[in-house]
Amino acid sequence: MKTIWTNGCFDILHVGHIRMLKYAASLGDRLVVGIDSDSRVKQLKGPQRPINRAEDRAEMLLSIACVDGVVVFHDEEGMCDL
């Protein structure tokens, strides 16, 4: 079984995200998506972000048929919740 990994903020989900996720999923058997934590999004995108909390972003991503798992990253070294 080949697992494909991709990551991003996914704060404001749009059709480009969906197309990229479908493409990534086509490359393997399982797609796992990493998302930045709320504090990381704020650090990367500015004080008005995120628009959507990490838990909500994860739930939205998991509702997309091609996404098999979501991991939340807390810092640039890759510390995360599995």
C-alpha positions in Angstrom: 0.0 0.0 0.0 1.4 3.4 -1.1 0.7 6.3 1.2 0.8 9.8 -0.3 1.5 12.9 1.9 0.7 16.5 1.2 0.4 19.5 3.5 -0.7 23.1 3.8 -2.8 25.5 5.8 -6.2 24.7 4.1 -7.7 27.7 5.9 -9.9 28.8 3.1 -10.7 25.7 1.2 -11.1 26.3 -2.6 -11.3 24.4 -5.8 -7.6 24.5 -6.3 -7.2 22.6 -3.0 -9.7 20.0 -4.2 -8.0 19.5 -7.5 -4.6 19.1 -5.9 -5.9 16.6 -3.3 -7.6 14.5 -6.0 -4.3 14.5 -8.0 -2.3 13.6 -5.0 -4.7 10.8 -4.1 -4.4 9.4 -7.7 -0.6 8.8 -7.0 -1.2 6.2 -4.4 -3.5 4.1 -2.3 -4.0 6.4 0.7 -3.8 10.2 1.1 -2.7 11.8 4.4 -2.9 15.6 4.6 -0.9 17.7 7.1 -2.4 21.0 8.2 -0.8 23.8 10.1 -2.1 24.5 13.6 -4.0 27.7 14.4 -0.8 29.3 15.8 1.2 28.3 12.8 -1.4 29.8 10.4 -1.4 33.0 12.4 2.4 33.1 12.2 2.5 32.4 8.5 -0.6 34.3 7.3 -1.0 37.2 9.8 -3.0 38.1 12.9 -6.4 37.9 11.3 -5.9 34.2 10.4 -6.9 31.4 10.6 -10.5 31.9 9.5 -11.3 28.3 10.4 -10.0 26.5 13.5 -7.7 23.5 12.9 -10.4 21.1 14.1 -12.9 22.5 11.6 -10.3 22.4 8.8 -9.5 18.8 9.6 -13.2 17.8 9.6 -13.7 19.5 6.2 -10.7 17.8 4.7 -11.8 14.4 6.1 -15.2 14.9 4.5 -13.5 14.8 1.0 -13.7 11.3 -0.3 -10.1 11.1 -1.4 -8.6 12.1 2.0 -7.9 9.2 4.3 -6.3 11.0 7.2 -5.3 14.5 8.6 -2.4 15.4 10.9 -2.1 18.8 12.6 1.4 20.4 12.7 2.3 22.7 15.6 5.7 24.0 14.4 8.2 24.1 11.5 10.1 21.1 12.9 7.1 18.9 12.2 5.8 18.4 15.8 2.2 17.1 15.3 -0.8 15.4 16.6 -1.3 12.0 15.0 
